[in-house]
Amino acid sequence: MITIYHNPRCGTSRNTLALLQERGVEPEIVEYLKTPLDRAALQALVAAMGVPVIDVVRAKEAVFAELKLGEPGVTDAQLIDAMVAHPILMNRPIVATPLGTRLCRPAETVLEIL
């Protein structure tokens, strides 16, 4: 089972989905802005990627600055809570395959886990 956590308005997300489909993969598509992840699912996804939580947060979003998420002392729990409350903060696309889970920026990163 291959899953892409997708935002159709994001060019990198669309390119990653296209790369999967060009290789004959029809992934489960989770439009996380329409169907936000709960805290447990988001924590599991971050753990599967094996990266710091901050790497999964989109610092370019206005709400990132509004919530002061880049300040010293912000905890992983606070970052997770912010992404749960504001799904737009989740970086994308994230692809999970049997070979691993990655933030696919650039889109070609997905080829590492196919």
Secondary structure as GFF3:
##gff-version 3
##sequence-region A 1 114
A	DSSP	beta_strand	3	6	.	.	.	ID=ss1
A	DSSP	alpha_helix	11	22	.	.	.	ID=ss2
A	DSSP	beta_strand	28	31	.	.	.	ID=ss3
A	DSSP	alpha_helix	39	49	.	.	.	ID=ss4
A	DSSP	three_ten_helix	53	56	.	.	.	ID=ss5
A	DSSP	alpha_helix	62	66	.	.	.	ID=ss6
A	DSSP	alpha_helix	76	85	.	.	.	ID=ss7
A	DSSP	three_ten_helix	87	89	.	.	.	ID=ss8
A	DSSP	beta_strand	94	97	.	.	.	ID=ss9
A	DSSP	beta_strand	100	103	.	.	.	ID=ss10
A	DSSP	three_ten_helix	107	113	.	.	.	ID=ss11
###
